[in-house]
Amino acid sequence: MKKKIIHTSIIIVLLLMIVLVTIYQKSQAPLFKAEERAIALVKKKHQIKSVQNFYWFHSKKSYWTVEAIDKKDQVFFSVIDTKNKHEKVYLETDILNEKEAKAITMDELKLTGKEVKEARLGLIDNEPVWEVNYKKGASMGYYFLNAKSGQWIKHISNI
């Protein structure tokens, strides 16, 4: 009797794990598809050695950003409008990188590294912007920085 209960429990746990993995994969499918499309667009226009990061930025418009290294070993960001596929390219030497944007946010808002969750690069009013997401205590927030100057643009807090 005990063996039957153990076997049944194992089967139920395995089925539950399969269901959870399937739900996770389906929920992530749009992100993976967007990343594949963005990388394909960048590869058509640029000779790249590797892709470092992918960001999906939503504001008034939606943008895909691919951080890549080209054949000359230059790091660049390709920011692509998801609707019309227009691209703006920024060299890492010309704008803040993700680590710098997070560091500025931590300094300005007195946050720890654990409180800063993620950052995404996109465009607002045709200017490159880092959106840094953080969670402090029970509240969440977004801190927007101009990617060229590091200056604060806007802050959405207490979400």
Number of C-alpha atoms within 10 A of each C-alpha: 5 7 8 9 10 11 11 12 12 12 12 12 12 12 12 12 12 12 12 12 12 12 11 11 12 11 11 11 11 11 14 13 10 16 19 12 14 24 20 11 16 22 16 9 9 13 13 19 14 14 17 12 14 23 20 20 23 16 10 9 13 15 26 25 27 24 25 25 20 16 11 9 11 13 19 22 26 25 27 24 19 19 9 7 13 11 18 16 15 18 16 17 11 11 20 23 20 19 11 14 26 25 15 19 26 19 11 11 12 10 17 14 12 10 15 20 12 14 21 21 31 27 25 18 8 8 11 22 26 30 29 23 20 25 18 15 8 7 10 16 16 21 23 23 24 21 25 17 12 17 13 16 14 12 12 11 14 11 9
